[in-house]
Amino acid sequence: MNTTKELFLLAERIKALREQLGITQAELARRVCLTRASVNGWEMGLAIPSTAVIVELAKIFRVTTDYILGLDTGRSVSLDNLSEKEIAAVMAVIECMSKI
């Protein structure tokens, strides 16, 4: 993280992903074994999570670390832990959306 722009993007991504998951700062903090103040610091652009925490956040949010860091503008979704039927449903939605 060299620039204010990169730090802002990281802060925005973490906040947006947390809100999309529908959890509070306190809940996210509990999941990564840190304080709510730590999460608030990331979302305010005042602090940067450690590499290990970024990896954990990627797992929680089911995105890549590159996405969280703003290195990848695309977003991927992990299909891990989904049944074959659930994967087929996701693929059907993607196919349907690509025709729009």
C-alpha positions as CSV (number, residue, x, y, z in Angstrom):
1,M,0.0,0.0,0.0
2,N,1.9,3.0,-1.3
3,T,-0.7,5.6,-2.0
4,T,-3.7,7.1,-0.3
5,K,-5.8,5.9,-3.3
6,E,-4.8,2.3,-2.7
7,L,-5.5,2.6,1.1
8,F,-8.9,4.1,0.3
9,L,-9.8,1.3,-2.1
10,L,-8.8,-1.3,0.5
11,A,-11.0,0.4,3.1
12,E,-13.9,0.6,0.8
13,R,-13.6,-3.0,-0.3
14,I,-13.5,-4.4,3.2
15,K,-16.5,-2.3,4.3
16,A,-18.5,-3.2,1.2
17,L,-17.8,-6.9,1.5
18,R,-18.7,-6.9,5.2
19,E,-21.9,-5.1,4.5
20,Q,-22.8,-7.5,1.6
21,L,-22.3,-10.4,4.0
22,G,-24.6,-8.7,6.4
23,I,-22.4,-8.7,9.4
24,T,-21.3,-5.9,11.8
25,Q,-17.8,-4.7,12.5
26,A,-17.9,-6.6,15.8
27,E,-18.9,-9.8,14.1
28,L,-16.1,-9.5,11.5
29,A,-13.6,-8.7,14.3
30,R,-14.8,-11.8,16.2
31,R,-14.2,-14.0,13.1
32,V,-10.6,-12.8,12.7
33,C,-9.9,-12.7,16.5
34,L,-9.3,-9.0,16.7
35,T,-11.1,-6.0,18.1
36,R,-13.9,-4.0,16.5
37,A,-11.6,-1.0,16.7
38,S,-9.2,-2.8,14.3
39,V,-12.0,-3.4,11.8
40,N,-13.1,0.2,12.1
41,G,-9.5,1.3,11.5
42,W,-9.3,-0.6,8.3
43,E,-12.7,0.7,7.1
44,M,-11.7,4.3,7.9
45,G,-8.4,3.9,6.1
46,L,-6.4,4.4,9.3
47,A,-4.8,1.0,9.4
48,I,-3.9,-1.9,7.2
49,P,-4.7,-5.6,8.1
50,S,-1.8,-7.9,8.2
51,T,-1.1,-10.4,5.4
52,A,-2.5,-13.2,7.5
53,V,-5.7,-11.3,8.2
54,I,-6.1,-10.4,4.5
55,V,-6.0,-14.1,3.7
56,E,-8.6,-14.8,6.4
57,L,-10.8,-12.0,5.1
58,A,-10.6,-13.4,1.6
59,K,-11.9,-16.8,3.0
60,I,-14.7,-15.1,4.9
61,F,-15.8,-13.0,2.0
62,R,-15.2,-15.7,-0.6
63,V,-13.1,-13.5,-2.8
64,T,-9.4,-13.4,-3.7
65,T,-6.8,-11.5,-1.8
66,D,-6.1,-9.6,-5.0
67,Y,-9.7,-8.4,-5.0
68,I,-9.5,-7.1,-1.4
69,L,-6.2,-5.3,-2.2
70,G,-7.5,-3.7,-5.3
71,L,-5.1,-5.6,-7.6
72,D,-7.9,-7.4,-9.4
73,T,-11.0,-5.4,-10.6
74,G,-12.9,-8.6,-11.3
75,R,-14.6,-10.5,-8.6
76,S,-14.6,-14.2,-8.3
77,V,-16.7,-16.5,-6.2
78,S,-15.5,-19.7,-4.6
79,L,-17.6,-22.8,-5.3
80,D,-15.8,-24.7,-2.6
81,N,-18.1,-26.5,-0.2
82,L,-21.0,-26.3,-2.6
83,S,-22.8,-29.4,-3.8
84,E,-22.9,-30.4,-7.4
85,K,-26.5,-29.2,-7.6
86,E,-25.6,-25.8,-6.1
87,I,-22.7,-25.4,-8.5
88,A,-25.1,-26.2,-11.4
89,A,-27.5,-23.6,-10.2
90,V,-24.7,-21.0,-9.9
91,M,-23.5,-21.8,-13.4
92,A,-27.1,-21.5,-14.8
93,V,-27.4,-18.0,-13.3
94,I,-24.1,-17.0,-14.8
95,E,-25.2,-18.3,-18.2
96,C,-28.5,-16.5,-17.9
97,M,-26.8,-13.2,-16.9
98,S,-24.3,-13.4,-19.8
99,K,-27.2,-13.4,-22.3
100,I,-28.5,-10.1,-21.0
